[in-house]
Amino acid sequence: MSSSSDSPVPDPSRLDHIETRWSLLRRSSGAVSGDVAMARQTLVLRYASAIRGYCRAILGSDADADEMSQDVVVRLLQGDFAGADPQRGRFRDLLRTAIRNMARNRWSRENRRTGASALDDDRFADPEAEAVDDPWLPQWRATLLENTWEELRRYQESQPNSCFHTVLRSRTDFPEATSEQLAAKVSEQLGREVNAASVRQNLRRSRVKYCELLVEEVADGLDHPTRDRVQEELIALDLWSSVKDMLPDDWRPQARP
């Protein structure tokens, strides 16, 4: 559906200018400089929670997950993945495969040390395959949503008198609150008066802005984030239904014969 003229809408042309995670990965290679170090740190900060959560899910131990997730983070900080080929898949696929391979190697070393039989565990049967019950997708989706909230917070801080993050976060935390109750909560957090009408208006706009930021967050995990590829990724992550009605009409791919 088309958005109203007073609401921000995601601009499909912006996809061409997004610095993808693959771009950051390529920038993380080479001799350590300020730019290289920043690229590596950005990757770690944005995806540390997904890495830690997946390690915990497949290893079943907090101690093992802490140790292995630190190993993955160290590899990112060292630029070990900078030579990866984006043609082989999405950025999330690279991380997932790397984590599973590292986990499999860890278990194999442990088996050799203890004299146990060869590893036979469905969790490591095929590191390239994405099973329906694989915990990686929920971890990745949760991280994207978390990153989007953080981007919305930064957007609010960068815009004078903006309250997008505060309003949307308050509505999310208090879904049953009336507009008047929400206005009181928002006013208290911001330290200035915000009336119910303003809350309702900003709530509509903040939802659109959140969807815009979420689309960009998903897009930057792809090497060439075209509209079709971004939509496919949103569908794969079960996020398309959350954003489709907030996008302009020309976002949607043309029907194919």
C-alpha positions as CSV (number, residue, x, y, z in Angstrom):
1,M,0.0,0.0,0.0
2,S,1.1,3.6,-0.5
3,S,2.1,5.5,2.5
4,S,0.7,8.9,3.4
5,S,2.6,12.0,2.3
6,D,3.6,12.9,5.9
7,S,5.2,9.5,6.6
8,P,8.7,8.4,5.7
9,V,8.8,5.5,3.4
10,P,11.7,3.2,2.5
11,D,13.3,4.3,-0.7
12,P,14.1,1.3,-2.9
13,S,17.0,3.2,-4.5
14,R,18.8,3.4,-1.2
15,L,19.5,-0.3,-1.5
16,D,22.2,0.6,-4.0
17,H,24.0,2.6,-1.4
18,I,23.9,0.3,1.6
19,E,27.3,-0.9,2.8
20,T,26.7,-4.6,3.1
21,R,28.2,-6.9,5.6
22,W,30.2,-8.4,2.7
23,S,31.6,-4.9,2.1
24,L,32.6,-4.7,5.7
25,L,34.1,-8.1,5.5
26,R,36.2,-7.2,2.6
27,R,37.3,-4.0,4.3
28,S,38.4,-6.0,7.3
29,S,41.3,-7.6,5.4
30,G,44.8,-6.3,5.1
31,A,47.1,-4.6,7.4
32,V,45.4,-3.3,10.5
33,S,44.5,0.4,10.2
34,G,41.8,2.6,11.7
35,D,39.4,1.7,8.9
36,V,40.1,-2.0,9.1
37,A,39.8,-2.1,12.8
38,M,36.5,-0.3,12.7
39,A,35.1,-2.7,10.1
40,R,36.0,-5.7,12.2
41,Q,34.6,-4.2,15.4
42,T,31.4,-3.3,13.6
43,L,30.9,-6.9,12.5
44,V,31.6,-8.2,16.1
45,L,29.2,-5.7,17.7
46,R,26.4,-6.3,15.4
47,Y,26.5,-10.1,15.4
48,A,28.1,-11.2,18.7
49,S,24.7,-12.1,20.2
50,A,23.7,-14.3,17.3
51,I,27.1,-16.0,17.4
52,R,26.8,-16.6,21.2
53,G,23.2,-17.8,21.0
54,Y,23.9,-20.3,18.2
55,C,27.0,-21.7,19.9
56,R,24.9,-22.2,23.0
57,A,22.1,-23.9,21.0
58,I,24.4,-26.4,19.3
59,L,26.9,-27.1,22.1
60,G,24.4,-27.2,25.0
61,S,26.9,-25.7,27.5
62,D,27.3,-22.1,28.5
63,A,31.0,-22.6,29.2
64,D,31.6,-24.3,25.8
65,A,29.5,-21.6,24.0
66,D,31.4,-18.8,25.7
67,E,34.7,-20.3,24.6
68,M,33.8,-21.1,21.0
69,S,31.9,-17.8,20.5
70,Q,35.0,-16.0,21.6
71,D,37.0,-18.0,19.1
72,V,34.6,-16.9,16.3
73,V,34.8,-13.3,17.5
74,V,38.6,-13.5,17.5
75,R,38.6,-14.7,13.9
76,L,36.3,-11.8,12.9
77,L,38.6,-9.4,14.7
78,Q,41.6,-10.9,12.9
79,G,40.0,-10.6,9.5
80,D,40.1,-14.4,8.9
81,F,36.8,-14.3,6.9
82,A,37.7,-11.4,4.7
83,G,38.6,-13.7,1.7
84,A,35.2,-15.4,1.7
85,D,33.3,-15.5,-1.6
86,P,29.9,-13.7,-1.4
87,Q,28.8,-15.7,-4.5
88,R,28.5,-18.8,-2.2
89,G,25.7,-17.4,-0.2
90,R,24.5,-14.8,2.3
91,F,26.6,-13.4,5.1
92,R,24.5,-15.3,7.6
93,D,25.3,-18.5,5.8
94,L,29.0,-17.8,6.1
95,L,28.8,-17.3,9.8
96,R,26.5,-20.3,10.4
97,T,28.8,-22.6,8.4
98,A,31.9,-21.3,10.1
99,I,30.3,-21.8,13.6
100,R,29.2,-25.4,12.8
101,N,32.5,-26.3,11.3
102,M,34.3,-25.0,14.4
103,A,31.9,-26.8,16.6
104,R,32.4,-30.1,14.7
105,N,36.2,-29.7,14.9
106,R,35.9,-29.0,18.6
107,W,33.9,-32.2,19.2
108,S,36.3,-34.2,17.0
109,R,39.3,-33.1,19.0
110,E,37.5,-33.9,22.2
111,N,36.6,-37.4,20.9
112,R,40.2,-38.0,19.9
113,R,41.4,-36.8,23.3
114,T,39.0,-39.0,25.2
115,G,39.1,-42.0,22.9
116,A,35.4,-41.8,22.2
117,S,33.8,-43.2,19.0
118,A,33.6,-41.0,15.9
119,L,31.3,-38.1,16.0
120,D,27.7,-39.0,15.0
121,D,25.5,-36.1,15.7
122,D,22.7,-34.7,13.5
123,R,23.7,-31.2,14.6
124,F,26.9,-31.5,12.5
125,A,25.7,-33.9,9.8
126,D,25.9,-31.3,7.0
127,P,27.2,-27.8,7.9
128,E,25.9,-26.5,4.5
129,A,22.3,-27.6,5.0
130,E,19.8,-25.4,6.7
131,A,17.4,-27.7,8.6
132,V,13.9,-26.4,9.5
133,D,14.6,-26.8,13.2
134,D,18.1,-25.3,13.0
135,P,18.3,-22.6,15.8
136,W,20.4,-20.3,13.6
137,L,17.5,-18.6,11.8
138,P,15.7,-17.6,15.1
139,Q,19.0,-16.4,16.5
140,W,19.8,-14.4,13.3
141,R,16.2,-12.9,13.2
142,A,16.4,-11.9,16.8
143,T,19.7,-10.2,16.2
144,L,18.4,-8.3,13.2
145,L,15.4,-7.0,15.2
146,E,17.7,-6.1,18.1
147,N,20.0,-4.2,15.7
148,T,17.0,-2.4,14.2
149,W,15.9,-1.2,17.6
150,E,19.4,0.2,18.2
151,E,19.3,1.9,14.8
152,L,16.0,3.5,15.7
153,R,17.4,4.7,19.0
154,R,20.3,6.3,17.1
155,Y,17.9,7.9,14.6
156,Q,15.9,9.4,17.4
157,E,19.1,10.8,19.0
158,S,20.2,12.3,15.7
159,Q,16.9,14.1,15.0
160,P,15.8,17.1,17.1
161,N,12.6,16.5,19.0
162,S,12.2,13.0,17.6
163,C,10.6,10.4,19.8
164,F,10.2,7.5,17.4
165,H,12.2,5.0,19.5
166,T,10.6,6.0,22.8
167,V,7.1,5.9,21.4
168,L,7.4,2.6,19.6
169,R,9.3,0.9,22.5
170,S,6.7,2.1,24.9
171,R,3.9,0.7,22.8
172,T,5.7,-2.6,22.4
173,D,6.3,-2.8,26.2
174,F,2.7,-1.7,27.0
175,P,0.5,-3.0,24.2
176,E,-2.7,-2.5,26.2
177,A,-2.0,1.1,27.2
178,T,-4.4,3.8,26.0
179,S,-3.0,6.8,24.0
180,E,-3.3,8.9,27.1
181,Q,-1.4,6.4,29.3
182,L,1.2,6.0,26.6
183,A,1.6,9.8,26.4
184,A,2.2,9.9,30.1
185,K,4.9,7.3,29.9
186,V,6.6,8.9,26.9
187,S,6.5,12.3,28.5
188,E,8.1,10.9,31.6
189,Q,10.9,9.3,29.7
190,L,11.6,12.3,27.5
191,G,11.2,14.9,30.2
192,R,8.8,17.0,28.1
193,E,5.1,17.0,27.5
194,V,3.8,14.8,24.7
195,N,0.1,14.6,24.2
196,A,-2.0,11.6,23.1
197,A,-2.5,13.0,19.6
198,S,1.2,13.4,19.1
199,V,1.8,9.9,20.4
200,R,-0.6,8.4,17.8
201,Q,0.9,10.4,15.0
202,N,4.5,9.4,16.0
203,L,3.5,5.8,16.5
204,R,2.4,5.5,12.9
205,R,5.6,7.2,11.6
206,S,7.9,5.2,14.0
207,R,6.5,1.9,12.7
208,V,7.2,2.9,9.1
209,K,10.7,4.1,10.1
210,Y,11.3,0.8,12.0
211,C,10.3,-1.2,8.9
212,E,12.6,0.9,6.7
213,L,15.5,0.3,9.1
214,L,14.7,-3.4,9.3
215,V,14.7,-3.7,5.5
216,E,18.1,-2.1,5.3
217,E,19.4,-4.3,8.1
218,V,18.3,-7.4,6.1
219,A,19.6,-5.9,2.9
220,D,23.1,-5.4,4.2
221,G,23.5,-9.1,4.8
222,L,23.3,-9.6,1.0
223,D,26.1,-8.9,-1.5
224,H,23.8,-7.5,-4.1
225,P,20.6,-6.4,-2.3
226,T,18.1,-6.1,-5.1
227,R,14.4,-5.8,-4.3
228,D,13.7,-9.4,-5.3
229,R,16.6,-10.7,-3.2
230,V,15.7,-8.6,-0.2
231,Q,12.1,-9.8,-0.4
232,E,13.2,-13.4,-0.6
233,E,15.4,-12.9,2.5
234,L,12.6,-11.2,4.4
235,I,10.3,-14.2,3.6
236,A,13.0,-16.7,4.6
237,L,13.4,-14.9,7.9
238,D,9.6,-14.7,8.4
239,L,9.7,-10.9,8.5
240,W,8.0,-10.1,5.2
241,S,4.5,-10.0,6.7
242,S,5.7,-7.4,9.2
243,V,7.0,-4.9,6.7
244,K,5.1,-5.4,3.4
245,D,2.3,-3.0,4.1
246,M,4.7,-0.3,5.1
247,L,6.6,-0.3,1.8
248,P,5.7,1.9,-1.2
249,D,3.9,0.3,-4.1
250,D,7.0,0.4,-6.4
251,W,8.9,-1.7,-3.9
252,R,7.1,-4.9,-4.8
253,P,8.7,-6.8,-7.7
254,Q,6.8,-6.8,-11.0
255,A,4.6,-9.8,-11.6
256,R,6.4,-12.3,-13.9
257,P,4.6,-13.9,-16.8
